[in-house]
């Protein structure tokens, strides 16, 4: 009887101790949840010439995104850093996040990296930051950088179906991966078992006008797919390649060629492609509605409609090189719902243009000559005026979640060749105030907006009145020359019965896997 009584007392004491730990964990979860509601974590991944794949998390407070004149409020932490390839990394891609609201399902994102070593490496990236209640602590480092390792990030393997450098990667859905390389092929891979379902073969361009001093071997004609863009309907794709002055349309339903559109001499001249230029498209991008697409050349951009006819063009004032372009939509409350085209340049700027018909400016041109009209500039971000002089190789546009009393804002992540990551906040009202009115004139009160008087006869914008938009909230030195960048907004930890649960994993109750108390385990 005495033994049973002692066992009952020990069981009761253990139960009381467990309830105390659960109560303290519940309080900590409440505090952690309230803190996470006021902060947003962004996962940033960069590739570099030094073969390094670098993962960085940036925690941005919502007060920062509301008050744009604050100082650097972003907190950075390294999540992973290693040599992922045998040579320079050229492109990155992230699979779309799951739309499922089931907290019990594990939310992970697939990361694909392409390099000049002909390999595509695959990784699983956690969609949520590590639990605040877990035992994951910052790892000390000699460099002084904060290091927080996420144990749910892991490597999946490599794909070797390309025989040349990988130039572009894209996930149209969570079940498919498209990859393009300098072997003139675009491969469609199924993510379930990583089987190549189809391969689209682009023709090798003919050697025309090779310079006499070219040391390329016989058959070494410049070839390869520079970039491709999939229509939002997932039925059409546009690609641009090396050594050819045209773009190719592909039917993704049949996997066959749908057409070839050649760039005319007048079009190439309008975007600054001279006699000795290659005339090839470098980048291509569809807008979110699928009504138009933009093709970037070395120093200019041409926007095409669904009829494949040029609608407008972009040519920067300083004839700087274009490295990347992105479309991003405005909020639904805007009076004009057309997309804005953003592009990064060699001189460290991100330029914003409207491609809406109202924003197309008529250029001053001699009689008898017809050129493509120019897009109206809405503003610029960065540049020498803000201390950014290095070229911006890549950038990403993210939407920060909206809360009560705070409108939805935009976060722009830029990566420069000098190794600097910069975070900028941008209010859509800043761009909307620069839109021209129905007569093509700048909006009332916007004396700094670009107008038709700033357009030269060659179509370039003088840039004398291009206004600065956006505010820098943080910067981080990676120590490597960035070549590509991708990022996404991480989801918040899900709270179950007062306890934090990450990615559908085990609930943190303060015990080890064998059931013993972690505070007493060695």
Secondary structure in CASP SS format (residue, H / E / C, confidence):
PFRMAT SS
TARGET T0000
AUTHOR 0000-0000-0000
METHOD secondary structure of the structure
MODEL  1
X C 1.00
X H 1.00
X H 1.00
X H 1.00
X H 1.00
X H 1.00
X H 1.00
X H 1.00
X H 1.00
X H 1.00
X H 1.00
X H 1.00
X H 1.00
X H 1.00
X H 1.00
X H 1.00
X H 1.00
X H 1.00
X H 1.00
X H 1.00
X H 1.00
X H 1.00
X H 1.00
X H 1.00
X H 1.00
X H 1.00
X H 1.00
X H 1.00
X H 1.00
X H 1.00
X H 1.00
X H 1.00
X H 1.00
X H 1.00
X H 1.00
X H 1.00
X H 1.00
X C 1.00
X E 1.00
X E 1.00
X E 1.00
X E 1.00
X E 1.00
X E 1.00
X E 1.00
X E 1.00
X E 1.00
X E 1.00
X C 1.00
X C 1.00
X C 1.00
X E 1.00
X E 1.00
X E 1.00
X E 1.00
X E 1.00
X E 1.00
X E 1.00
X E 1.00
X E 1.00
X E 1.00
X H 1.00
X H 1.00
X H 1.00
X H 1.00
X H 1.00
X C 1.00
X C 1.00
X C 1.00
X C 1.00
X C 1.00
X C 1.00
X C 1.00
X C 1.00
X E 1.00
X E 1.00
X E 1.00
X E 1.00
X E 1.00
X E 1.00
X E 1.00
X E 1.00
X E 1.00
X C 1.00
X C 1.00
X C 1.00
X C 1.00
X C 1.00
X E 1.00
X E 1.00
X E 1.00
X E 1.00
X E 1.00
X E 1.00
X C 1.00
X C 1.00
X C 1.00
X C 1.00
X C 1.00
X C 1.00
X C 1.00
X C 1.00
X C 1.00
X C 1.00
X C 1.00
X C 1.00
X C 1.00
X E 1.00
X E 1.00
X E 1.00
X E 1.00
X E 1.00
X E 1.00
X E 1.00
X E 1.00
X C 1.00
X C 1.00
X C 1.00
X C 1.00
X E 1.00
X E 1.00
X E 1.00
X E 1.00
X E 1.00
X E 1.00
X E 1.00
X C 1.00
X E 1.00
X C 1.00
X C 1.00
X C 1.00
X C 1.00
X C 1.00
X C 1.00
X C 1.00
X C 1.00
X C 1.00
X C 1.00
X E 1.00
X C 1.00
X C 1.00
X C 1.00
X C 1.00
X C 1.00
X C 1.00
X C 1.00
X E 1.00
X C 1.00
X C 1.00
X C 1.00
X C 1.00
X C 1.00
X C 1.00
X E 1.00
X E 1.00
X E 1.00
X E 1.00
X E 1.00
X E 1.00
X C 1.00
X C 1.00
X C 1.00
X C 1.00
X C 1.00
X C 1.00
X E 1.00
X E 1.00
X E 1.00
X E 1.00
X E 1.00
X E 1.00
X E 1.00
X E 1.00
X C 1.00
X C 1.00
X E 1.00
X E 1.00
X E 1.00
X E 1.00
X E 1.00
X E 1.00
X C 1.00
X C 1.00
X C 1.00
X E 1.00
X E 1.00
X E 1.00
X E 1.00
X E 1.00
X E 1.00
X C 1.00
X C 1.00
X C 1.00
X C 1.00
X E 1.00
X E 1.00
X E 1.00
X E 1.00
X E 1.00
X E 1.00
X E 1.00
X C 1.00
X C 1.00
X C 1.00
X C 1.00
X C 1.00
X C 1.00
X C 1.00
X C 1.00
X C 1.00
X C 1.00
X C 1.00
X C 1.00
X C 1.00
X C 1.00
X C 1.00
X C 1.00
X C 1.00
X C 1.00
X C 1.00
X C 1.00
X C 1.00
X C 1.00
X C 1.00
X E 1.00
X E 1.00
X E 1.00
X E 1.00
X E 1.00
X E 1.00
X C 1.00
X C 1.00
X C 1.00
X C 1.00
X C 1.00
X E 1.00
X E 1.00
X E 1.00
X E 1.00
X E 1.00
X E 1.00
X C 1.00
X C 1.00
X C 1.00
X C 1.00
X E 1.00
X E 1.00
X E 1.00
X E 1.00
X E 1.00
X E 1.00
X C 1.00
X C 1.00
X C 1.00
X C 1.00
X E 1.00
X E 1.00
X E 1.00
X E 1.00
X E 1.00
X E 1.00
X E 1.00
X C 1.00
X C 1.00
X H 1.00
X H 1.00
X H 1.00
X H 1.00
X H 1.00
X H 1.00
X C 1.00
X C 1.00
X C 1.00
X C 1.00
X C 1.00
X C 1.00
X C 1.00
X C 1.00
X C 1.00
X C 1.00
X C 1.00
X C 1.00
X E 1.00
X E 1.00
X E 1.00
X E 1.00
X C 1.00
X C 1.00
X C 1.00
X C 1.00
X C 1.00
X E 1.00
X E 1.00
X E 1.00
X E 1.00
X E 1.00
X C 1.00
X C 1.00
X C 1.00
X E 1.00
X E 1.00
X E 1.00
X E 1.00
X E 1.00
X E 1.00
X C 1.00
X C 1.00
X C 1.00
X C 1.00
X E 1.00
X E 1.00
X E 1.00
X E 1.00
X E 1.00
X E 1.00
X C 1.00
X C 1.00
X C 1.00
X C 1.00
X C 1.00
X C 1.00
X E 1.00
X E 1.00
X E 1.00
X E 1.00
X E 1.00
X E 1.00
X E 1.00
X C 1.00
X C 1.00
X C 1.00
X C 1.00
X C 1.00
X C 1.00
X C 1.00
X C 1.00
X C 1.00
X C 1.00
X C 1.00
X E 1.00
X E 1.00
X E 1.00
X E 1.00
X E 1.00
X E 1.00
X C 1.00
X C 1.00
X C 1.00
X E 1.00
X E 1.00
X E 1.00
X E 1.00
X E 1.00
X E 1.00
X C 1.00
X C 1.00
X H 1.00
X H 1.00
X H 1.00
X E 1.00
X E 1.00
X C 1.00
X C 1.00
X C 1.00
X C 1.00
X C 1.00
X C 1.00
X C 1.00
X C 1.00
X C 1.00
X C 1.00
X C 1.00
X C 1.00
X E 1.00
X E 1.00
X E 1.00
X E 1.00
X E 1.00
X E 1.00
X E 1.00
X E 1.00
X E 1.00
X C 1.00
X H 1.00
X H 1.00
X H 1.00
X C 1.00
X C 1.00
X C 1.00
X C 1.00
X C 1.00
X E 1.00
X E 1.00
X E 1.00
X E 1.00
X E 1.00
X E 1.00
X E 1.00
X E 1.00
X C 1.00
X C 1.00
X C 1.00
X E 1.00
X C 1.00
X C 1.00
X E 1.00
X C 1.00
X C 1.00
X C 1.00
X E 1.00
X E 1.00
X E 1.00
X E 1.00
X E 1.00
X E 1.00
X E 1.00
X C 1.00
X C 1.00
X C 1.00
X E 1.00
X E 1.00
X E 1.00
X E 1.00
X E 1.00
X E 1.00
X E 1.00
X C 1.00
X H 1.00
X H 1.00
X H 1.00
X H 1.00
X H 1.00
X C 1.00
X C 1.00
X C 1.00
X C 1.00
X C 1.00
X C 1.00
X C 1.00
X C 1.00
X C 1.00
X C 1.00
X C 1.00
X C 1.00
X C 1.00
X C 1.00
X C 1.00
X C 1.00
X C 1.00
X C 1.00
X C 1.00
X H 1.00
X H 1.00
X H 1.00
X E 1.00
X C 1.00
X C 1.00
X C 1.00
X C 1.00
X C 1.00
X E 1.00
X C 1.00
X C 1.00
X C 1.00
X C 1.00
X C 1.00
X C 1.00
X E 1.00
X C 1.00
X C 1.00
X E 1.00
X E 1.00
X E 1.00
X E 1.00
X E 1.00
X E 1.00
X E 1.00
X C 1.00
X C 1.00
X C 1.00
X C 1.00
X E 1.00
X E 1.00
X E 1.00
X E 1.00
X E 1.00
X E 1.00
X E 1.00
X E 1.00
X C 1.00
X E 1.00
X C 1.00
X C 1.00
X E 1.00
X E 1.00
X E 1.00
X C 1.00
X C 1.00
X E 1.00
X E 1.00
X E 1.00
X C 1.00
X C 1.00
X C 1.00
X C 1.00
X C 1.00
X C 1.00
X C 1.00
X C 1.00
X C 1.00
X E 1.00
X C 1.00
X C 1.00
X C 1.00
X C 1.00
X C 1.00
X E 1.00
X C 1.00
X C 1.00
X C 1.00
X C 1.00
X C 1.00
END
